[in-house]
Amino acid sequence: MAVAEKATDVSGIADEDDLDEEPGEVIESAPPLKVGEEREFATYGLKKKLLKAGTGWETPEFGDEATGESYLQTLLDGTKFESTREREEPVTVKIGEGGVVKGLEHGMVTMKKGEIALFTVPAEPAYGVGGRGCDVPPNAAVQFEVELISWIRVVDLSKDGGIVKKILEKGRRNESPGDLDEVLVKYRVALVDGTIVAETPEEGIEFYVKDGHFCPALAKSIRTMKRGEKARLIVQPQYAFGEEGRDANNGFESIPPTSVLNIDIELLSFKPVIDVTGDGKVLKKILKEGESTSSAHEGATVTVSYIARLEDGTIFEKRGVDGMQPLEFITDEEQVIAGFDQAVATMKMGEQAILTIHPDFGFGSVEIRRDLAVVPPSSNIVFEVEMLDFIKERAPWELSNHEKIEAAGRKKEEGNLLFKKGKYHRAGKKYDKAADYVSEDVIFGDDELKLAKTLRVSCWLNGAACSLKLNDFQEAIKLCSKVLGVEFHNVKALYRRAQAYLEISDLFSAELDIKKALEIDPQNREVKLIEKKLKQLQAESNKRDAKLYSNIFAKKLKVEKVENEKQDEAVALEIAAANTLASPCSDRKRSDC
């Protein structure tokens, strides 16, 4: 029996997320069954006896289409009431849709490919109190001998039955394409009656996932596929061409309104695209994956070859091709444009990639003359680059204590030079690296400990100065607090932390730090200046508070005045009414008085 295709009937497919727990044995850590061994499951008191071991480790899930060859049903006394062994083709059932009794479904999801097992199913999850005609009496336990040949994984991608994917052939590796990636896909689209309405060439077609292709269901499905995976998609109209359908074009048939589509699809390959800067301004499309597991990272000495082009294909520079020498540079040292620098730092040995760089990370808004052509202002540029070699900066754990202190000193000086040039972000990174070399986790000897501590404190203080320049006040507070944790009397740390507190309007904390700094160094000019600024801010704050309270009191007085006037008016009305009632003419016409 061939695998049944019921394109419009997907309501019974259970999604794996909907199950409270995965069906399994009483003890999850129990050893695998041996041939001839029987075990009882927690579910329904179901028993399983292994007759032939299967292969692999995977088992089907609810919603999958399982195909069985030997399928024998008997009562406990051995009476046979049904068998599929006489059939020429195996039987296919959708697990979880009632194709077989509930107890057997829970047994089938424990089986491996090629396994044969005998299941003993109690009456309740079998045929229950009614039995089954004259074959199975009421309240009878039954036995099923089953061979699981194979199964097709079925996934409800849209969670509403709108896109159902049947995995016909599993893919290679555990990677799926993302929105930015470029995929090579082969597919054929047919209506329920088999009419082909679209088909790619045999070699497939390339497109970016984010751009979509053919219909909305295709991109959504591709995001779930692995390289080399083959699948059949059953797509309802709302994820295809809806109530309008599609006119005939490019030699393909039209698609009638409200059509259900069957799409056979294969993900041949894909090229990952990495958003290096996180804002889409530097994209790296990997043409060939690297050989190593680690990338160059910042501070590495890299050797690359490349061809640089404008978007129209004009080549403006080459290195390492056509007999030219490759380029060697140190990443994160501003020796090349920022986008190229950051992208190359993410590359592995032997990796080939195409970099697309926005002007903000390229040559900006100025015209640049290069070896082979002029780069116009505000140009997007494209590099086809290969990582030939790189030498990573030695990690702290690879150095001796003496080397760590020397490296920390060099990094600190590099940070100082960058700070003087106004390059505060890069300077801050240098100070961070320097502090890592002489981290508190490192065990230094007595002679080295004092020097390491001095370097560490100096780097934290300088890092805080960078953070203040970059308006990252919380980071400045964090770094200064680190210093004060080891040197509570450090005036620079108190001063810089007070600056940060003032910027975030925490006047109380700023005042505490300023007072403490002046206790330690009463004549410190910088601290006195910031104290003046604090007093100005406090005065402004007090003025705002006074105005606020004044407005509140004014509003309160206004409300009280209105309420008092209303009360006076009410009392006057009561008095007038009382006088009217007390008058001797109150019940007669005024002309009679």
N, C-alpha and C positions, 0 to 999 in steps of 0.2 A: 504493500500500500504506500503510495507516494505521500509526501508531506502535504497536508491539506492547506490550501490558501483561502482563508475567509477574510477578505480585505475589510469588510465593513463590520466584522464582529470582533471587537477588541475589548469589550466592556469587562469580560471575565478575567483578563490578564492581571494578575496581582503583582504590584511592584514590590521589590524586596524591602523597601523602606516601610511598607505598610505592615510587615510581619512583626509581632511583638518580640519573637525570638526565633532563632534559626532552629529548624527541626534537627534533632540529634539524639545521641544516646544518653542514657541516664547520667553517666559520668563522662564529661567532655574529654578528660585526660585518659580515658580507658584505652588500653592497647587495641590495635586493629584486630578484627576477627580473624581467626585462622580457619582454613577450610575444614568444614565439619563441625565448627563451633557455633553455638546458638546464644543469642543475647536478647534480653527484653529491654525495650525502650520505655522512656517515661511517657511518651505520647500514646494514649489509648491502650496501654498494655500490649502494644504490638511486639511480636517476636520475629527475629531475623536469624536464619541459619545460612551461613555462607557455603555455597556448593562449589563455586569457582571464583578465584580471586580476579579482580579487575586490574587495569593498568592506570598509571598516573595517580594523581591525588585529587583531582577535581570531581565534583558531583553536580548534578543538575539542580536547578532552583525552581520554585513555584513560578509558573508562567512560561517555563521552557517547553519546547516540543521534544518529547522523548520517543525514541524508536526502539521497539523490542522485537526480538526474533522468536524466542520460546516463551510461551505465555500459557500456563496450565492452571486451571482452577479446580480444586477438589474440596470435599468436605473432610472433616477430621478422620472419618472412617475410611478415607481413600476413594470415595465415590467421585468420579470425574463428572463435572457438569458443563465445562467449557474448555476449549483448547484452540489456540491459533497456530499450532505447529503444522497443521495440515494446509495452511494457507501458503500460497506461492510467494507472497511478499510480507515483510515485517509490518507490524502495526505501529502507527504513530498516534500518540495522545498528548494533549496539552495538560501538563501537570497543574492541578488547581482548578480545572474547569469542569470536573465531574465526569471526565471520560472513563475513569475507573473509580472504584470505591475510595472513600476518604482515607481509610487506613493504609491502602496500598500506595496512595500518593505520598504519604508521609514516609513510607518505606523506600520509594523510588529515589527520593532526594538524598538518600544515604549511599547510593550505589555509584561505583566507578565504571568507566568504560570497559565493556567486555565482561563485566561481572555477572554471575548467575547466583541467585539467592532464593531461598524458600521463606516466604512470609506467612506467619500465622496471625490472622486478623480476627479479633473478638467481634461479636455480633454487632455491637453498636456502631462502630465505624465501618462495618461491612454492609450487610443487607437488612440489619435491624430486626424489629419485631414482626415485620411483614414478610420477611424472607424474599425469595424471588421465584414467583410462580411455583411450579411443581419441582424445580431443580434444587432450590435451597429452602429448607424449612425455616420457620420463624426462630429467631434468637439463636441462629447457628453461627458458630465460628467457622471460618473458611481458610484455606491455604492457597497461596499463589506462588507458583514457580516462575520466575521472571529472568530473562537475560536482557541486559541493557546494552544495546549495540552502540548507540550514539544519542546525542541530543543537540538541539539548536537553541542557543541562548536567545531569549525574547525579552526586549526591554521597551517599556513605554516611556519614550524620551520626553514627551510633552506632559506627562502625568494626567492626561485627559483622553488618552486613546487616539489623539490626533496624529501622532507620529510613532509608529511601532517599528522597532528595528529587530530583525532576525539575523543573528551573526552566523553566517554560513561557513566562514573560515577565519579563525582567530589571527590577529596581527602579530607582528614581531615587536619585541620590546614594549615597555610599559610607558609609552609616551603618546600623547594626543596633541594635535595642532591647536594653537590658540588663534584668537581673532586676527593678529597681525601676520600670522604665518602664510607662506605661499605654498599651496598644495597642488599636487598632480593627481588628478582623479579621472577614473574611467567609469561611465555609467550608461545605463539604458533605461528609458522610461516607457512604461506601457500602461494602457487603460486596463480595467478589469477584464475586458473581452480579449485582451492580448494585443491590441493595436499598438504598434510602436509609435510614440509621438515625439521622442527626442533620443539622440544617441551621440556619444562622443566618438572621435576617431579611436582606432585600436591603441594608439600610443597615449591616449588620454588628453586632458586639457588642464592648463595651469591657471590658477586665479588665487587672489588673496581671500582668506576666509571672511574677513570683515566686509568685503565688497559684496558678498552674497553671490549666488549663481543659480540660474534657472528658476528656483522657487525657494521660499523661506525655509522649508524643511531641510533642504540640502545642506546649508551652512550649519544649522543646528545639529544635524546628524554627524557631520564631519568632525565637529569638535569632540565627539565621543569615540572616534575611531582610532585605531592604532595603525602604524605603518604596515601595509600589506594586508590589512583586514578586508574581507569581502562580506557584504551584508545585503539583505533585502529590506527595503523600507516600504511600509504600507502607510500612505499619506492621505489623510482625510482632506476634503476641499478647503477647509479654513487655513490649512498650512500649504496649500498648493495654489490654485487659481480661483478659488471661491465660486461665487454664483455667476461670475462673468465668463469664466473660461478663458481660452486664449485662441487667437486667430492663427491659421496656418502660416508658417514662415520658415525660411531657410530649408525648404524641401521637406519639412516635417508636417505631420497631420495637425489639424486643429485639436484643441482640447475642449470638449463640451463643458458647459456650466456644471457645477457641483460634481465634478469628476473625482473619483478616488484613483490615486496613482500607485502603481507598483514600480519601485525604482531599484534595480540591481546596481550596486555601487561598489567600487574597489578604490581604496586609498593607496595609490601606487607609491607615493613618497611625499615628503613635505620638507620645506626649508624653514627652519625656525627663524623668526624675526624678533630681535630683542630691542626693547625700548631702553637704550642705555641711560638716558638722562631722565626718564620718567615723564617727559612732557611731549614726546613724539618728535623732538627736534634732532635727535641723533638715533638713527635706526641701524641695527646690524642684522643683515640677512646672512645666515650661515650656509655657504655653498658646500663646504666640506668640513666635517667635524674634526676637531683636533685629536692628536694621539694621546695626550696626557690627560690626567684627571684635574689638574690645577691650571689656573690661568696666570698671566703675567703679574697682575695686580700693580698697585702704585709703587713707585720706586724701583721697578725692574729695569734693567738694561735690555732693550729689545732690538731685534734686527728684523726688518720687514721689507717685502717688495710690494710695489703697488703701481696701479695706473689710475691717475686722477682725471676725472671728466666733469664737464658742465652737464646740465640736464639734457642739452641737445646732442650730447655725445662727443663734443669737442674735447680732445685730450689736451690738458694744460701742463701735465707733469708726469714723469715716470721715474721709478727707482727699482733697481733689481731685475729689470727686464731689458731685452734687446741689448745685452752687453753692458748695461749700466750697473753701477755699484748699488747694493741695497742701502737702505737708510738705517742707521743705528742711533737711538736716542734713549734717554731715561724718562720713563713715564712720570707724570705729575711734577715736571720741572719746567713747564711752559716752553719746551723746545720746539713744539709743533702746535698747530691750532687745537683749541680745546676739545672739539668734537672728535678729532682723530686720536688725540691723546687718551681720552676717556674710553673710547671704543677699543683701541688696541690693548689697553690694560685688562680688558675682559677676555682676550683671546687666548687660546691654548696652542701648544706647539703643533705646527703643521696645519692649523685651521685656516681655511679660506673663507672670506666673507665680502659682502658688498655693504659699504657704509654710505648712508644717505644723511648729509649734514646740512642743517639749517644755517643761514647766515649768522645767527646769534652765537653759534658754536663754530663758525667757519671764519670767513674773512670780513664779516660785518658789512657795513654800508660804504666801504671804500673800494676803489678799483685796485687790483693787485696784478702786477706783471710777473708771470712765472716762466719757466724754461721754454714751453712750447706755445703758450697762448696767454691772453689777458683774461683774468677773472673779473667780470663786470661787478659793479656794486650790488649788494644784496642778493648774491647768487647762492642757490642751493647747489651743493657739489657732491659728487659721487666718487668713492674710492673702491676699487677692486683690490683687496689687500690679502697678503698671505703672511702668516707669522712663521718666519724662518727659524728664529731662535730667541731665547730670552734667558737672562740670568737674574733670578729673583734676589732681592735684598735679603740678607741673612736675618732670620727671625731671632728674637732675643734669646730663646732657649738654645740656639746653636752657638752662642758666644760665651766666652769665659767672663767672669765678673769684671776683670780689667777691660776687656773689649766692650762690655756693656756700658761701662762708665765713659769710655772714649766715644762710643757711638752716640750716647745721650748728649755729650758735649757738642759733637758735630751737628746733630739735629737741632739743638738749641740755638747754635750760632746761625744755622741756615734760617731758622724761624725769625731770629733777630733781624737779619738782612731783609727778609720778606716784609716784616712789620714796618721797617723804615721806608720801604717802597710803597706802603699802603695796601699790600696784598694780605689782608688780615685773615681771610679764610684759609689760604695755604699756609700762612704762618701758624695758625692755630693747629693745623694738622701736624706740622713739624713738632710743635711743643707736645702734642699728644703722644707722638711716636717716641720722642725723647723720654717722656715720663714712663712709658711702657718698658724701656730698657732698664730703668732703675726702679721698677715697681716694688711696692712694699712686700710682695710675695717672694722676692729674691732674697736669699740669705747671703748677706755680705759679711766679710770679716771686719774686725774692729777698725782697721785702718781705712777701709773703703766705705764703711757705713756712713760716716759723717759727710763724706763727699757725695755719696748717692742721695742722702737726704736733702742736702743743699740743692743739688740739681733738680730733684723732684719738686721741691717747694718752689724753686725759681720757675720751672716750666708751668706749674699750676697758676702762679701769679701772672705770668706772661700770657697764658691761655685765657685767663680772666680778662686781661686787657684787650685781647682780640675779640672776645665775646661782647664786651662793652661797645667796641667800635662797630660790631655787626648787629647791635641792638638785640643780642640774644642774652637778655638779662637773667633769665633763670639759670642758664649755663654758667654765667659769671658768678652768681650766688653759690652754685654748687662747687665750683673750683675754689673760690675763696674759703668756703666752709671746710673743704679738705685741708687747706693750709692751716686754718685756725684749729683744726682737730689735732694737729701736731705742734703748732706754735700759736698758742692762744693770745700771745702778746704781739703778733705780727701787725704792725700799723698799716702796711700796704694792703694787706688782706682786708682789714677792717674798713679802710678807706674805699677800696674798690667795691666791696660788698655794700657799703652804704650808698655808693653811687647807683648801684643796680636797684637797691630798695627804693631810692628816690624816684627812679624812672618808672617803677611799677606802682608808685604812690603808696608804698608801705612806709609811711612817715614814722611810725612808732619804732619799727625795727631799725630804720636808718638812724634815728636819734640814739638808740642804745649803742650802735656801733661807733657813732661819732663821739659820744661821751667816753666810751672805753678807750678810743684812740687818743683822745686829748688827755686822759689820765696817764697814759703811757708816755706821750710826747706832747706836752702842753703848747709848745711853740711851733708845732707843725703847720706850715703855711697852707698847704693844700687842704688839710683837714679843717682849718679855720674857714677857708673859703667855702667849703661844702657845708659847713655849719651855718654860714650866712644864707646860703641857698635854702637850707632846711627851714630856717626861721621865716624866710619869705613865703615858702610854700605853706608853712603852718599858719601864718597870718592870713594868707589867701583862703586856706581851708576854713579857718575860724570865721572869716568874713562871710564865706558861702554858707557856713552852718548858721551864723546869726541871721542872715537873710532868709534862709530856709525856715528857721524857727519863727522869725518875724512874720513871714507869710502865713505860717500855720496858725500862729496866735491871732493874726488879723482875720483870717477866715473863720476862726473859732468865735471871735468877738462879733463878727458880722452875723454868724448863724445865731448866736445868743440874742443879739439885738432884734433880729427878725422874729425869733421865738417869743421874746418879751413883748414886742409890738402886737403879735397875734394874741398873746394872753390878755394884754390890756384891752384889745378890741373885743375879745370874748366877754371880759368882765363888764365892759360898758354895755354890751348888748343884753347881758343878764339883768343889769340894774334897770335899763330902760324897760325891759319886759316886766320886771317886778313893779315898777311905778305905774305902768299901764294897768296892771291887774288891780292895784290898790286904789285907783281913781273911782269916785262915786258915780261917774258917768260912763264907766267902762262898759256897762252892759246896755246903755241906751244911746240913741242918736244925740250928737252934740247939740242939735237945735232944740232938744227937749230940756236941756240943762239951764 
